[in-house]
Amino acid sequence: MTPATMDKRTEGVPGVGRQLTALVRMELLLLRRNLAATVMSVVTPLVVAVLLISGDYDTEGRVARVSGVIGMIAVFCVHHHLTTSYASRRQEMVLKRLRAGLPSGPTILAGAASAAVLIFLAQAVLLIGYGVLVLDMPVPVNPLTMLLAMLLGAAVLAALAAALSAVTRSAEAAMLTTLPTVTIFLLSPGVLLPLGVLPESVESVAAYLPMGPFTEVLRTGWLGHELGGSDPSFVESTLSALPWLAGLAMWLLIAADLTRRCFRWEPRHS
């Protein structure tokens, strides 16, 4: 095949960016068509979150609480939901039919995760806004590192969901297969359990699980310093966040490799 022939065959074929954009638009269209389920998936977690952060806290305590609740939303609305979604679409052969077209495997998985990630980010922004406007919490000092942590954390949880879906026989079975991972994520320091509750040796190890860096960057980015520090600083919070963001990036590489090795496109029959 000559280069001229190859150019003619590839002419007009959309690139990865356009393919991913089309998949994201498809996911958003599905959300709009199922408006009731969409509202429930957005409003219900927010109502629960507002109830969880209500109470008498000082500034640092409330920031830590809200950061943990954002982590809980990510675990359920991204990790658990996408494990269910990937397993369901695999069994219905939706993913296999998409794979027969132009998009590559990673593009299809990223497109399928787009709606859940966007909903999570919207919920996190609304919750932060509620904290600032209603609960009189300080405006985040470093929203850039917070956004980066939420994006990396959501990507890690989505990739682990894709890998876990390989052992999930159906959408109904996802409640069981995600139980170990959801439990580990929720029991990470700063999510469901406040800092300092676990033994120091256990907490020092658990802090390096995905949700440990996630909540740490949210707290540091919001306050401008680590818990117990002083003098909020954009530079200080950025430097403090870099090692934790690097940890999230490492988890993303691990989760992506697990997905590449484990993800199944063919329906499970047993």
HELIX and SHEET records of a PDB file:
HELIX    1   1 PRO A    3  THR A   10  1                                   8    
HELIX    2   2 VAL A   16  ARG A   33  1                                  18    
HELIX    3   3 LEU A   35  ILE A   53  1                                  19    
HELIX    4   4 THR A   59  ALA A   74  1                                  16    
HELIX    5   5 VAL A   75  HIS A   80  3                                   6    
HELIX    6   6 HIS A   81  GLN A   91  1                                  11    
HELIX    7   7 VAL A   94  ARG A   99  1                                   6    
HELIX    8   8 GLY A  105  LEU A  133  1                                  29    
HELIX    9   9 PRO A  143  LEU A  164  1                                  22    
HELIX   10  10 SER A  165  VAL A  167  5                                   3    
HELIX   11  11 ALA A  174  THR A  177  1                                   4    
HELIX   12  12 LEU A  179  LEU A  186  1                                   8    
HELIX   13  13 GLU A  200  ALA A  206  1                                   7    
HELIX   14  14 MET A  211  LEU A  223  1                                  13    
HELIX   15  15 PHE A  234  CYS A  262  1                                  29    
END                                                                             
